[in-house]
Amino acid sequence: MNKNELLKKFGKNVKIERIKKDLTREQLSEIMEVSVNYLSGVECGKANMSLGKVLELAQFLGTDIENLLNFK
């Protein structure tokens, strides 16, 4: 797996968890205090998120960090 594949799989996991919580990108970006463009980039696999932000994201989504980092 290369970096681009990793980012795309992570972004897909983020989108799935966000939709499960019935949140729009706008709502989640406001909660996380990041721009909608940044969150969109993460979900599309074009932006890289720090591990600290990944942990915050998991907490905001009420999910385990492992769900976001599951690449199978």
Beta strands, then each sheet from edge to edge (+ up, - down):
end
